[in-house]
Amino acid sequence: MTPSTTAPSEPAGAHGSEAPSPWVQRWSHLVPAQGRVLDLACGMGRHTRWFLARGQAVTAVDRSAPALAAVAALDSSGNHLEPLEADLENTAWPLAGRTFDAVVVTNYLWRPLLGPITASVAPGGVLIYETFAAGNEAFGRPSRPDFLLQPGELLTACAGLQIVAYEHGLLDGPKRVVQRIAAVRAPLHPCRL
């Protein structure tokens, strides 16, 4: 199985400088105000920047040291950001035993990590995931099946979470086929009415 890197169809240097994903923005209200966010395969940090601006602490993980150096510069206070360099596809899961109030993944797929990713969502936390899906090969890269989610694949991966929203379809600007989900883990002590 070949890994899917972050946004292979983007020009060099563009990743991270663009606006946060509308999907991430749409579901950010589910992240607690003081919540800790995991931005997985963060690239140049477009979502790290988004959550830091909202006052949330972020653990930003990527395999690129230059990208993480740019991400580290986003935290002017120096106490809300934990940059972590890790090759997620060739080493053990670097966050074993840790959970987050939000786990955010965009334009990245490495199927062996789907279990650890969902396990990293804390009770009461949210997973916000968006990446390329089957059908995208008609519009460009990525086009290999290893890089494309199959119909319902995120639903299956999130079986232990409550699905808030799920989509699989064609987006414009640029045209691409994506699968995306927002899912929450039940809190340890649910509210009783």
Solvent accessible surface area in square Angstrom, and as a share of the most:
residue,aa,sasa,rsa
1,M,133,0.59
2,T,46,0.27
3,P,37,0.23
4,S,0,0.00
5,T,53,0.31
6,T,33,0.19
7,A,6,0.05
8,P,27,0.17
9,S,64,0.41
10,E,53,0.24
11,P,97,0.61
12,A,110,0.85
13,G,71,0.68
14,A,31,0.24
15,H,27,0.12
16,G,2,0.02
17,S,87,0.56
18,E,53,0.24
19,A,70,0.55
20,P,20,0.13
21,S,4,0.03
22,P,100,0.63
23,W,3,0.01
24,V,0,0.00
25,Q,66,0.29
26,R,133,0.49
27,W,27,0.10
28,S,0,0.00
29,H,120,0.54
30,L,51,0.25
31,V,6,0.04
32,P,60,0.38
33,A,75,0.58
34,Q,162,0.72
35,G,2,0.02
36,R,81,0.30
37,V,0,0.00
38,L,0,0.00
39,D,4,0.02
40,L,1,0.00
41,A,9,0.07
42,C,6,0.03
43,G,6,0.06
44,M,76,0.34
45,G,0,0.00
46,R,20,0.07
47,H,6,0.03
48,T,0,0.00
49,R,86,0.31
50,W,67,0.24
51,F,0,0.00
52,L,28,0.14
53,A,90,0.70
54,R,98,0.36
55,G,39,0.37
56,Q,2,0.01
57,A,21,0.16
58,V,0,0.00
59,T,0,0.00
60,A,0,0.00
61,V,0,0.00
62,D,13,0.07
63,R,117,0.43
64,S,39,0.25
65,A,51,0.40
66,P,104,0.65
67,A,9,0.07
68,L,12,0.06
69,A,67,0.52
70,A,36,0.28
71,V,0,0.00
72,A,46,0.36
73,A,87,0.67
74,L,57,0.28
75,D,21,0.11
76,S,121,0.78
77,S,68,0.44
78,G,61,0.59
79,N,108,0.55
80,H,74,0.33
81,L,25,0.12
82,E,56,0.25
83,P,58,0.36
84,L,47,0.23
85,E,106,0.47
86,A,13,0.10
87,D,44,0.23
88,L,12,0.06
89,E,23,0.10
90,N,116,0.59
91,T,84,0.49
92,A,88,0.68
93,W,45,0.16
94,P,50,0.31
95,L,1,0.00
96,A,81,0.63
97,G,87,0.84
98,R,87,0.32
99,T,71,0.41
100,F,2,0.01
101,D,40,0.21
102,A,0,0.00
103,V,0,0.00
104,V,1,0.00
105,V,0,0.00
106,T,10,0.06
107,N,21,0.11
108,Y,11,0.04
109,L,1,0.01
110,W,36,0.13
111,R,53,0.19
112,P,80,0.50
113,L,11,0.06
114,L,20,0.10
115,G,46,0.44
116,P,40,0.25
117,I,2,0.01
118,T,17,0.10
119,A,67,0.52
120,S,2,0.02
121,V,1,0.01
122,A,13,0.10
123,P,54,0.34
124,G,34,0.33
125,G,0,0.00
126,V,0,0.00
127,L,2,0.01
128,I,0,0.00
129,Y,1,0.00
130,E,13,0.06
131,T,0,0.00
132,F,9,0.04
133,A,0,0.00
134,A,27,0.21
135,G,28,0.27
136,N,2,0.01
137,E,91,0.41
138,A,81,0.63
139,F,90,0.37
140,G,35,0.34
141,R,150,0.55
142,P,3,0.02
143,S,50,0.32
144,R,111,0.41
145,P,96,0.61
146,D,41,0.21
147,F,31,0.13
148,L,4,0.02
149,L,0,0.00
150,Q,83,0.37
151,P,99,0.62
152,G,21,0.21
153,E,33,0.15
154,L,1,0.01
155,L,68,0.34
156,T,106,0.62
157,A,28,0.21
158,C,1,0.01
159,A,87,0.68
160,G,66,0.63
161,L,16,0.08
162,Q,124,0.55
163,I,66,0.33
164,V,60,0.35
165,A,18,0.14
166,Y,63,0.24
167,E,65,0.29
168,H,63,0.28
169,G,28,0.27
170,L,94,0.47
171,L,39,0.19
172,D,104,0.54
173,G,69,0.66
174,P,100,0.63
175,K,105,0.44
176,R,57,0.21
177,V,14,0.08
178,V,4,0.02
179,Q,0,0.00
180,R,30,0.11
181,I,0,0.00
182,A,0,0.00
183,A,0,0.00
184,V,28,0.16
185,R,61,0.22
186,A,70,0.55
187,P,69,0.44
188,L,136,0.68
189,H,161,0.72
190,P,73,0.46
191,C,127,0.76
192,R,213,0.78
193,L,223,1.11
